[in-house]
Every structure is written in structure tokens, then in C-alpha cells.
Amino acid sequence: MMNDEVSEPQNPDDASTQDDEIKLARARDVLPSLIHLLPVASRPFFPGQAVPLLMDAEHWLPTMKAVGETEHKVLGVVLVASETSEEAKTGDFEDVGTACRVHRVHSEEGKLQVLVECLQRFRIESFANRKRPFSARVEYMPEPSPEPEDQIKAYAMAVINTIKELLPLNPLYVEELRMFLDRFGPDDPSHLADFAASLTTSSKEQLQEVLEAVPLMKRMEKVLVLLNNELELAKAQHSIRQSVEERMQKQQREFFLKEQLKAIQKELGIAKDDRTAEVDKFKERLAKLTLTEEAQKRVDEEMEKLAMLETGSPEYSVTRNYLDWITLLPWGQHSKDKLDLKRARRVLDRDHYGLDDVKQRILEFLAVGIHKSEIAGSIILLVGPPGVGKTSIGRSIADTLGRRFYRFSVGGIRDEAEIKGHRRTYIGAMPGKFLQAVKDAGTANPVIMLDEIDKIGASYHGDPASALLEVLDPEQNVDFLDHYLDLRFDLSKVLFVCTANQTDSIPGPLLDRMEVIQLAGYIADEKLAIAKKYLLPRQIERAGLPKNTVKLKTKTLRALIEGYARDAGVRRLEKQIGKIVRKVAVKMLEGAETPVDVGADELKDYLGSPVFRDERKLSGPGVVTGLAWTAMGGATLSIEAVRTHEYSRGFKLTGQLGDVMKESADIAYGYVVSHAAEFGTDASFFEKAFIHLHVPAGATPKDGPSAGITMASALLSLARNEPARRIAMTGELTLTGEVFPIGGVREKLIASRRAGIKEILLPEDNRGEFDEVPDHVKKGLKVHFVSRFEEVVELLFQ
């Protein structure tokens, strides 16, 4: 039989010890394994924190009710990857979260205010409910007990020191630290690490890594990195804020000091306020001017208004600008003219080659001014092709008189306000071009050049050409009224120089007020001298090359003029010379020896194929050469007449002819048919013939009456079946056979010379104009003057 073992009685002291070690836990202190989850999208929470939450009642009220019905009131707060917590699904939840006890829930205006106490980390094992309210089974991750390791202590000290450095940079950290110390001590490294992580503004992903790092060493390493980043960021923000504050303090200090200085200076009478300074500036300007009575009265009124207005009001700035303009205009200020004829001749010869007739006209104009002791009330109009030097002549006139020069182009101006100014009814109004010119010149008698006056436009804004009448008329511009100024200003002492390519488009009343000076084109010899004396040296200088670097012989320049620059002016010639100089500059950089001598046969390498070629010499019965005037200078015009068939009688014109030229052709045809027998032509020729009259270069519009005798000569040559002699002719024909005068004699002579035709027919009435043409243009030309067509016939068929 087995004996039962009897145990020895226990020591009463041991029993009491066991009773002391056994503690009963309350149900609410035990964290449940099944809890409801609340997703947060901003950042994770750490154990040891007390966090207020604000959430949408519509979405999360069921979750909070479910938590409130539990005994433990525990809620799992988990970070989600979605943008907002409302969009979160179970797949967005992180694995590790924080168990929190809900202490207070308050609902107001559709929002829930919840205060939670963060207790412990947990890991989600499985979801019990995958829809709201979310719930899951979790495994808790207890905080590691403090390990008395030197390394952990060192990390804890490093974290504390970093937090100390952060405290002066951000006052919010002070309050956070005070709340932490109320609950935990600095010798609690686990909670210290969590607290330090919660202080930073790191990304939610970085904070989640800290939450998931349960081992203390690993967690503190991560936290220290985040703290140091936060410290660098705080230092940068503090530096920027300090710099801005210093700058603001400096500006405020300077502002106060300046205001104090102004007050002190005002007390001592040293300085004035802005309004007084403006008024004194205007008075100082007015002291040097001689205003009219009307202008002085207006200035006094505006000064009184300025004194009453607030400096910040728009009216103040309008009044100040108006007074500014009045006081800047040179009332009564005139520069003294240099009335020296020898000096004037010297300046004109220095700046321009040739143009002797133009220079003579200008000297005559100046001579009259010398006798009158003033040059006023004159408008010079320089008319000529492009590139003949109209603008530079205007500048030379200003130099000869010693006056200020102001130039502006009126080509394309369509607004009358550009001439007479804008009315002071809106901000941005200003005077017209003429008062601006007078203000910029600083004297009331400058030389004002109006370029391209023949190209002035008109629109619904007004007619600027008509507005110019008051400005340019010496009888009216004594009291010129500008819309902005609204005061009479004397422009009668201004010398106006206008330029135009032709006078046809200038209104008659405006042209009537001008003294017209014609500038014809240059002949080849003049161009040659201009190229040598002016153009080549100027282009070499502009290219930055030493003098005499490029050499162009006379033969080369002649080939250049004939092949590439045959127009009336010298602008194209200068462009071609500039092109040669630029190519030489490139060659010099490539090692070419200087000076570079460009030969006539090398021009094609520098400039390409010639632009102009010799005009084809058309000949035979029915072909006659005429002379025409164009805006680009003179030109030769071959006219052809042929009998196309005899099926029917008729007359056809081609060559893009204008109405006037068509009328001339009809007159020529009618005259020749009616006088066929007198000119030795079979009258029956015109009874059956269908005649075609053509003026070559059909793409170029042609108009004018000066081809009348040329067309009649072509028809007569065709009817007689006899070639005309090589003679160039120009003249208007009437139905009675009279030859009427034409214009542009000099240009037409130059065109004939250029084409190599030395014998010319001109109307008898143009003899006076021919006599005025310079001798070097007439040299070598044989000119016949005719008054009736019969004389033309005698010379044409000798």
C-alpha cells in the first residue's frame, strides 16, 4: 500500500511574501486583443502622448459609439497610406499602430472632438471587420525595459542635448517638453525617444519607421537623425527670420530717423515738404522764362490748385504733370543764329558732294535771312528719290545756323493727336510731337525735320495732314494751340524742313505753304566721288578696321555702280560697299595681307551676280525709246508697236498703264491716224490694221502724260515701216500736234546718259529747266527742243 506524501507546512513569512507579489489587475487596465481601429492620414501617434483629435462625425461617429460601448474604451490609431482617413481601406493600413484610451468625446457642428491617451504599440494580426467601423485582432508590443547600457545613456544624452538646442529656436518646444516632464523623467529612454520623434516635422513615413522600431537602440538612432535634420531646418528658419527682422528694423529705424530729420529741418527752415519742393522747383524754372500773359495767368491758377489738392489724389498728379510741361517749354528762349554765309558754304561742302544747285538754293535762303537778321517763317521741302541725302541736308542746315536739330517721321501717322496733342481728359495725355520737339531742343527756334511727309496717313482719328496746316503756316503758327497745353505757343521762329519722295500725295494747301527744293539723282561720276570721299571711309570705320585697309580702284567702283547700284541715290551703293568691307574683315581674321585690293573682276565673288544689266537695245520699225520719271529717279522706257493682223481694225494697249497714259495712247493713235498722209504714210494702213502697243516691264505700274510723243512716234514708225533713229524723247502730245512740257528734266537726262543715249528730244517749254541743269549732267548730250510733232518727225527719220 502506498503512503500518501504529506507536504511540510510552509513558512508563514514565505506565504506573506507571496501575497505581496500577487497583484490584481482591473479589467479596464488590461488591453483587449480585439479593438476598433481609427485610420489617420497625417502622422502616427506615439505611446505616452495625450492627443486631441478632430474628425468628421458623419464618417466616424459609429466607430466612436462602438468604442464607447466597450468596457475598456480602447481605440487603435493606425497610419494609412491614403490621402485622407475617409478614403482609407484595409489595404492602406500600416501593420503597427498605437493603442489609445478615449477620455472625452464631444460633438459640435458635424465634427467630433476626441481626446485620447496613447498607451502602447500593437501589430495587426487580422481584420475582424473590413468596413467601418474597422476592427482587428492585435498583438501588443510592450515597451522594452531600460537597459543600463552606456551606449543607450549616451544616445539619450545626445537626444536631450539636441532638444536643448531646439528650445531657443522654437518656443513651442518648451511647452511640449514641460508636458513630457510632468509625466515621464529624462531617465526613461523609450518614452524620451518617442517624445523626441513627435517633436519633429518629419514625414509620416519616417515617423512610422520610428513607431515600428521597438528595439531601443535602433529607435534612438533613427530619432537622433530626425532631430538633427529638424535642428538644421530650425536654424535655417531662424536665420531667415532674423535677417528679415533686422532688415525691417533697419527700414523702420531709417524711416523714423528721416521723419525726425524732416521735422527738425522744417523747424529750422532748412527743408520743405514734397508739395513745397515741387512749387519751388516750378517757380525756379519760371524765373528763367518769358511767359505770355495768358500762360502766366494759367500757371498761377494751376499753382493755386496744386496748393489745395492732396498729394495722393490723381488730380494732384495731373496738375503737377501739366505744370511740369508748361515750365519745361522754352518760353522766349531763342538760340542765336550763326549768320555767316562763308561758314554755311563750308559746312555744306564738307557734308555733301555735288548738289550744287541745292546748296545754292539753301545759301540764297540763308542770305535772305542774313539781310533780315533772322530766319523765320519758312518751310523747306526737299523732294527727291531715296538715298540722295535729304535727311542729312536738313541736319547740315541746322549745323550752318548753329541751331538744335530735332527729327521725327510723320510717315504713317494716322492720329491728329500726334500733331496737336491729346486733351487733358484722361491719364496718359501728353502734348503733340511739335511741343515735344521744342521741349527736347530747349529753344523756341530749333530746326525741326518732318521726314516722309508724302506718306502721312488719314483715318477715323482725324486727318493729320490737315492738322499740319496750322503748324506749318507762318501766318498761323504764331499762336499755335496744342490740345494738351491749351495755351498759345509761338512756333513762328522754328525752321521746318520736310522731306518727300514725290509731291503728288501731298495735299495742295499744304504744298502751297512750302518752298520746294528738288534733289535729282546722282550721275555715275558723282557716285564715284561720293564713294571714294565718304562711303568707303565710313564703312571701314564702322567695321572697326584701320584706315586704308580696303582699296577699291576707280575701275572697280565704276563696275560696282553700273552693275549693283544703278539707282538714283547712294544708299544701295553704301550697302554694297559695306558688304565688301565685311567680307574683307573675315579675310583679315583668316590671315589675309592688308591692304586688300578688290578688283572689278572679283566683285562677283564678293557680291554675287550683278543686279543691273545693260538695257536691251530694242530696235526696228515701231520701237522708240522714251524717258520717264519715277520716285526712284529717271528711267528709260522702250515703247513697241506692232500690227498683229488685218482681220479687223483696232487698237490694244498692254504694260500696266494708268488712266493718264491710256489717254495719251488714244490721243497719239488718233493724231497719227488723222495726219497719216501728211507724214508720208499710206492712209489705208490704219483702215484694216489691228495695232498692239506695248510698254515693257508690265509688272511695273506706269502713268503720266510725258510719253505722248513717244507713243505717236512708235505708231508712225510702224506705219512707215521705217526704224526710228536712236533718240530718247519725252513730251506730252495734244490732239492738234502741240508738244507740252513735262517734269523731272534732270532725272530724265541722267537716265538717258545711263542708257548710253546721247541725243534727246525735249519740249520747247522745258528749255528754262534744261538751262538750270548742272553742266556736268548736260556734258556730251545733244538736246533738241520741239514745240510741234512735225519737228519730232523731222528729227526722228533723218
Secondary structure, 3 states (H helix, E strand, C coil): CCCCCCCCCCCHHHHHHHHHHCCCCCHHHCCCCEEEEEEECCCCCCCCCEEEEEEEHHHHHHHHHHHHCCCCCEEEEEEECCCCCCCCCHHHECCEEEEEEEEEEEEECCEEEEEEEEEEEEEEEEEEECCCCCEEEEEEECCCCCCCCHHHHHHHHHHHHHHHHHCCCCCHHHHHHHHHHHHCCCCCHHHHHHHHHHHCCCCHHHHHHHHHCCCHHHHHHHHHHHHHHHHHHHHHHHHHHHHHHHHHHHHHHHHHHHHHHHHHHHHHCCCCCHHHHHHHHHHHHHCCCCCCHHHHHHHHHHHHHHHHCCCCCHHHHHHHHHHHHHHHCCCCCCCCCCCCHHHHHHHHHHHCCCCHHHHHHHHHHHHHHHHHCCCCCCEEEEECCCCCCHHHHHHHHHHHHCCCEEEEECCCCCCCHHHHCCCCCCCCCCCCHHHHHHHHHCCCCCEEEEECHHHCCCECCECHHHHHHHHHCCCCHHHEECCCCCCEECCCCCEEEEEECCCCCCCHHHHCCCEEEECCCCCHHHHHHHHHHHHHHHHHHHCCCCCCCEEECHHHHHHHHHHHCCCCCCHHHHHHHHHHHHHHHHHHHCCCCCCEEECHHHHHHHHCCCCCCCCCCCCCCCEEEEEEEECCEEEEEEEEEEEEECCCCEEEEECCECHHHHHHHHHHHHHHHHCCCCCCCCCCHHHHCEEEEECCCCCCCECCCCCHHHHHHHHHHHHHCCCCCCCEECCEECCCCEEECCCCHHHHHHHHHHHCCCEEEEEHHHHHHHHHCCHHHHCCCEEEEECEHHHHHHHHCC
